[in-house]
Amino acid sequence: NTPISFNISMVPESGSHFQLSRQADFSVIDFERKQAHNLIGSKDIRQHVHMAPGILLPQTTYYYRVRLTARGRESSWYSGSLRTSKERQKWSYSNSS
């Protein structure tokens, strides 16, 4: 799993909407997560969001975008891209004894 993280607002009752796609126009969404953060009455105050979208394909360009909400307002999409590296070699070990 490839971890992804980003900073969020510490404002109570805030939220985030994250999307990951291999299509620059997001016509096909490969991973999506909407989360509420810092709920009133909760003991935890979060400043960061961490998620693992599962197994990403090697040597593939992915596009991401995230939108945050706080105090009843929604941000524009913040977007970018990333490229995964080639698959790592998997080692196996056998004991001949």
C-alpha positions as CSV (number, residue, x, y, z in Angstrom):
1,N,0.0,0.0,0.0
2,T,1.2,3.5,-0.8
3,P,0.4,6.0,1.9
4,I,-0.9,9.5,1.1
5,S,-1.2,12.3,3.6
6,F,-2.1,16.0,3.6
7,N,-2.7,18.8,6.1
8,I,-6.2,19.8,7.1
9,S,-7.7,22.7,9.1
10,M,-8.0,22.3,12.9
11,V,-11.4,24.1,12.7
12,P,-14.2,22.1,14.4
13,E,-16.5,20.3,12.0
14,S,-14.2,20.4,9.0
15,G,-13.9,17.9,6.3
16,S,-11.9,16.6,3.3
17,H,-12.7,15.1,-0.1
18,F,-9.9,13.3,-1.8
19,Q,-9.9,11.7,-5.3
20,L,-7.2,9.7,-7.2
21,S,-7.4,8.9,-10.9
22,R,-5.3,7.7,-13.8
23,Q,-7.3,10.1,-16.0
24,A,-6.4,13.8,-15.9
25,D,-10.0,14.8,-16.3
26,F,-11.1,12.5,-13.4
27,S,-13.6,10.7,-15.7
28,V,-12.7,7.5,-13.9
29,I,-12.0,7.6,-10.2
30,D,-9.6,5.0,-8.9
31,F,-9.9,5.9,-5.2
32,E,-12.1,8.3,-3.4
33,R,-12.5,9.2,0.3
34,K,-14.7,11.8,2.1
35,Q,-14.0,12.4,5.7
36,A,-15.3,14.6,8.5
37,H,-12.7,15.9,11.0
38,N,-12.6,17.4,14.4
39,L,-16.2,16.7,15.3
40,I,-17.7,18.6,18.2
41,G,-17.4,16.4,21.3
42,S,-14.6,14.4,19.9
43,K,-11.4,14.0,22.0
44,D,-9.1,14.0,18.9
45,I,-8.1,17.1,17.1
46,R,-6.5,16.2,13.7
47,Q,-4.2,18.3,11.6
48,H,-3.2,15.6,9.1
49,V,-5.1,13.0,7.0
50,H,-3.4,9.7,6.2
51,M,-4.8,7.1,3.9
52,A,-3.6,4.1,1.9
53,P,-5.5,3.8,-1.4
54,G,-4.4,0.2,-2.0
55,I,-2.0,-1.1,-4.5
56,L,-1.0,1.4,-7.1
57,L,0.2,0.3,-10.5
58,P,4.0,0.6,-11.2
59,Q,5.3,3.2,-13.6
60,T,1.9,4.9,-13.8
61,T,0.9,8.6,-13.6
62,Y,-1.9,9.3,-11.1
63,Y,-3.7,12.6,-10.7
64,Y,-5.0,13.7,-7.3
65,R,-7.2,16.4,-6.0
66,V,-8.5,17.4,-2.6
67,R,-11.1,19.8,-1.5
68,L,-11.5,21.0,2.2
69,T,-14.5,22.2,4.0
70,A,-14.6,24.4,7.1
71,R,-17.1,26.7,8.7
72,G,-19.7,25.9,6.0
73,R,-17.4,26.9,3.2
74,E,-15.8,24.6,0.6
75,S,-12.4,25.2,-1.0
76,S,-11.6,24.9,-4.7
77,W,-9.9,21.6,-5.7
78,Y,-6.2,21.5,-5.0
79,S,-4.7,19.2,-7.6
80,G,-1.5,17.7,-8.8
81,S,0.0,14.5,-10.1
82,L,2.5,11.8,-9.1
83,R,4.2,8.9,-10.9
84,T,4.8,5.6,-9.3
85,S,8.2,3.9,-9.7
86,K,8.8,0.5,-11.2
87,E,7.9,-2.5,-9.2
88,R,10.4,-3.5,-6.6
89,Q,12.1,-6.8,-6.7
90,K,10.7,-9.3,-4.3
91,W,13.2,-11.4,-2.5
92,S,12.7,-15.0,-1.5
93,Y,14.9,-17.1,0.8
94,S,15.1,-20.8,1.1
95,N,17.0,-22.7,3.7
96,S,18.7,-25.8,2.2
97,S,19.3,-27.4,5.5
